[in-house]
Amino acid sequence: MSPESTAFDERVAAHYEAWYETPQGQRADALEEAALHRLLQHFPEAHSLLEVGAGTGHFSRWFRERGLAAVGLDLSAAMLTQAEELNGVTLVQGDACQLPFARNAFDLVAFITTLEFLPCAREALRDGLRVARKGVLLGVLNRWSALGVRYRLEGIFHPSIYNEAHFYGVGELQRLLWSLAGEQAHLVWETTLLPEWWPKRATNQPWGGFIAMALLSQIIRPDDGL
């Protein structure tokens, strides 16, 4: 990792948790965690979880509070240092594209606002499917939401972490997961983080700023080399 990348990671890590204390961050956190909680209801027998791209461990700690034995993995030493200072969960430094775990090592594997920033998103998902016994959870910023459009436009004028991000839509995520796990794989999803004037907190329409999606009962194609 270059000195420039290290410095950038350190700046992001220093402010990441502070954002959740702002009114905007508190609202986003509550809505996203509520959506993830509803996804977890589809896995009543899950006991362990790996969060890939855990950052400061914000969501890993939340998963632990839900009763899961959670492990957070991140490549950034700066993020992991912040996570350790916050008395987080078990942490591992590692590459999302080559997870250092055996097949079926965890019940669930989660990617929460991680997939957008990975240059190897397909490979990371494939490896997540290998490691997960029961399924995969995704929390992804929605390309086709007002929030997603705003982030992309802001990135044109002001450098931010979103400049290099690949935002996804619901359909693109579905096609990506089915291409890896087989079209028989069962997906459930909703979106949240809608405009404040929206009458509902979550919807089954693909317009909310945050896509919460789960893959259940995965069927792995033999030619995927899992």
Secondary structure, DSSP 8 states (H G I E B T S, - for coil): --HHHHHHHHHHHHHHHHHTTSHHHHHHHHHHHHHHHHHHTT-TT--EEEEET-TTTHHHHHHHHTT-EEEEEES-HHHHHHHHHTT-SEEEE-BTTB-SS-TT-EEEEEEES-GGG-TTHHHHHHHHHHHEEEEEEEEEEBTTSHHHHHHHHHHHHS--TTTT---B-HHHHHHHHHHHH-TTSEEEEEEE---TTSS-SEESSTTSSEEEEEEES----GGG--
